[in-house]
C-alpha cells in the first residue's frame, strides 16, 4: 500500500513538473513574440522565399518604388512607377489610370502575371530589354461602377459609369527626417554627386543609406553605374529596387551585377533611370497620386 502511494505521488510530481515546464516555455515564447513585435508599425514579416522577412507595407496597394512583387515565379522589388506618354494613354479614364512599373529584367519574362501578396493578378510584364537588366510591367487600375439616375426624367433613366483609380503611384519607401520609414514623393531623376551618400530600398534589406559612387573595372557590364557600401550589401529579392537620394530623387534600379565581381563584395551595379527612359521613350515618372 505504501509503495503504491509513493508511486502515485511520484507520477503526480512528474505531471506537475511537466506542466510547470510547459508553462515556462509558453511564457518565454510569448515574451519572445512580444519582443519581436516591438518593430515599427507595418513591419509584420512575410517570407520572400529566402527566409529573410519582408515588411508588410511593401506588399500592399498602392505599389510604389520599394514595393515587393511577384512576376510569375520570381519575386523582386519595384524600382520605379511610370505613366505612358502616348496618345492612347489619354483616350479613356481606364488608360489614364493605368500605371507601369520598372524592375530587374531577370525577375520575369514577357507575359508573366504580376501579383502583390494576396491581391491576385493585377498586371503583366509587357517588355524586357535585350541590353539592360530591366523589364516593364503594366499595372491595371481599380475599377468601380456607379449607378446614376436622372430624377427629372419621367422614366427615371439610369446610367452606369465606371471610375478608375491607379494601383501604383509615384512615391518611394525611404526614411523621413527623423529616420523613420516613410512614403516620400519621387521628386525627379538624376545622378548622385561624387561625395553623396545615397540609398537603396529593397524588400529584403530595407532602406540602406550607405552607398557612395564607385568606379567600375573594365570587365563590368555596359550601361550600368557602380556604388559601394560601407554597411550592408543588397541581397536576392532586392533586385530591381530603387537607387535614390535621401530626398526621393530617383537614380536607377538595382541590377543583377551583384555577382559578377565577387572579389569586391561591397560593390553594387545599377541601371540609371535615365538610360531606361532613353530605351523606352514612351514613359515618364508617375505622379504621386
N, C-alpha and C positions, 0 to 999 in steps of 0.2 A: 504493500500500500504506500509506504514511504517512498519507495523507488518510483512508483507511478506518479506521485505528486511532484517529486523532483523533476522527472522528465517533462511533466506538463508545464511546470514553471520555466524550465529551460526553453521549451518551444515558444511560450508566450513572450519570454525575454527576447528571443531571436526575432519574433514578429514585430515587437515594439521597436527594437533597434533598427530593423529594416525600414519601418515606417518613418522613423526619425531621419535616417539616411536619405530616403526618397524626398522627404520634406525639405531637407537642406539643399539637395540637388535642385529641387524646384525653385526654391528661393534664390539660389545662385544664378540659375538660368534666367529668372525674371529680372534680377538686377542687371545681368549681362545685357538683356534685351533693352531695358530702360536706358542703360549706358549707351548702347548703340543707337537708340532712338534720340539721343541728345544732339544729333546733327541738325543743321538748319532746316527750316520748313521746306518741304518739297524734295527732300533728299532720300526718300524711301527707295532702297536699292532694287533694281531689277538686274537680271543677268543677261549679258550680251553674248553668252555662249562661251566665253573665255574665263569665266569665274570672277571677273572684275565688275563691281557694281556700277550701275548706270543711274544717275539721278532721275527721279520721276519726272521732273519738269522738262527734261529733254525728250520725253516720249509723249508729249501732249500736243494738241492742236490749239493755236496755230503754229505751224512749223516756222522756224527761223534759223539763222546761222548758228550752228551748235546743236541742233536737234538730232535725235538718233532715229534712223530709218532702216527699214529692210527693203532691199531691192532684190527680188527673187529670193535666193537662198543666202545672200550676203547681207551683212549689216554694217553700216558706215555712218559717218557724221555728215550733216549738211554744211556746205561751205558758204553758200550764198543763195538768196532768193531773188529771182528775176521776173520781169514782165516782158511780154513781147511788144516790140515797137512796130510790128507790121500793120498794114491797113486792116487786115481781117480781125485783129485783136480788138478793134473798136466797133465792130458791126453789130454786136449783141451784148446784152448785160452779162451773159454767161462767159463770153470770150473776154470781156473786160475784167472779170473776177478770177480768171484762170491765172495761175502762177507757175513758175518754173524754178526748179532747184538745181544747184550745181553740187556734185560730189565727185569722188575719185572714179576714174574710168574702170579700175579693176574691181569696183564694187558691184558690177552687174553688167548686163547686156541689153541691147535694144529690145524692147518688148517686155522686159521683166516688170512685174507689178510692183508698185510701191505701197508699203504699209507703214503705219506708225502704231506700235504697240497693238492694241485690240481694236483699232479703228476700221479694220478691213482694208480693202484695196481702195486707194484714193488717187491713183495715177499710175503712170508707167514711164519707163526710160524711153526717150524718143531720139536721143543722139549720143554717140560715143566717138570721141576723137581718135583718129588713127595716128596722131602725132603726140598728143598730150595724154597724161593720165587723168582724163576729165570726162565726165558724162553729164547730160542734162535730162531731167525728168519733168514731165508735165504733172501738175497737181490740180486736180479738178476742184471746182468751188463747191460750197454747200448751197443747195437749192432749197428754198422754202416757198410753198404755194400759199397764196392769199385769195380769198373769195370776196369780191366787192359787188354790191348791188346798188342799183340806181333807184332811190326811193321816189323820185319824181315820175318814174315810168309806171304806167298803169299795169304793165306786165311784170314789173319788178325784175327787170333784166339784170342778170348777174354774170360777171366775168371772173375768170380765174387768171391771176397774174403770178408769176414766179420771180422772186428776187434771189440774188446770189451774193454770197459772202466768201471772200478768199480764205483758203485753208493755210496760206503761208503769207508772211509779212516781212518787211524789210528791217528786221531787228536782229540783234546778236546777243548771245549769252556771254557776259563778261562780269567784271567786278565794278561796283559803283565806287564813289569817292571814299566810302567807309570800309572798303574791302569785302563787301557782301555780294553774293550772287545777284545779278540783276539783268533784266532785258533792256538793252540800250538800243537806240536807233542807229542804223548804219548811216553814217553821215557822208559817205562817198567812198572813193577808192584812191589808192596812191601807192607809194613805195616807202619803206621805212628809211629814216635818216641813218647816217653812219653810226652814230653813238646812241641810237634809240634802243630802249628795251621794250619789246613788243610781246604780243600774246598769241597763244593758240587756245581754242575752246573745243576740246574733244570729248566725246561721250565717255571715254574710259578715264582719261587723266584730268578731266575738268578744265578749268581756266588756269593756264600756266603762263604767267607774265615773267618769263626768264630768258627770253630769246634776244639775240643780237645778230646783226648782219655778219655773214661768214662767206669767205671766198671759196668757191668750189674748184676742185682739181680738174685738169683737162678731161679726165675719164667720166666726169659727171654727165648725166643725161642732158640733152639740149632743152632749151625753153624752160628751164627751172632756175630758181634762185636758192641760195643757201642761208641757213640760220643755225646758230649754235646756242645751246642752252647751258646755263650754269646750275640747273636743278634737275628736272625730270625730262626724259625723252618721251616722245609720243609713242603710243602703243597701238597694236592691232585693234581696230574699232574706231580709232581717231581719224583714219584715212578719209580724206575729203573735207575735213573740218576747216573752219576759217582760221586764217592768219591775219591778225588785225592789230591796230594800235589800241592803246588803252581807252581812247576816246570813241572807239567804234568805227574808225576808218578801216576799210577792208583792203588788205594787201594781196591775198591769194588763198589757195586751199592746199592743205597738206597732201603731199604726193606720196607715191609708193617708193620714192627714192631713199627711204629709210634704210634699206638693207644692202644697197649697192656698195657701201664702203664701211664694212664692219670694223675696220681699224680705227675709225673715228666715231665712237658711239654717241657723242654729244651733237653730231651734225644731222640736220634735217634738210630736206629739199621741199620746196613748194612751188606750185604753178601760179604765176602772177594773175590776178583777176583781169588786168588789162589785156594780157595775152589771150585769155579765154574769150573775152568780148571782141577781140580782133578776129578770132577764128569763127565766131558765131556773132555776126554783126546785127542780127535782128533782135537783140535783147538789151535791156538796161536794168540797173538795180531797182528793185521793187520799192514802192512807198512803204512807210512804217505802219500803215493801217490797211 
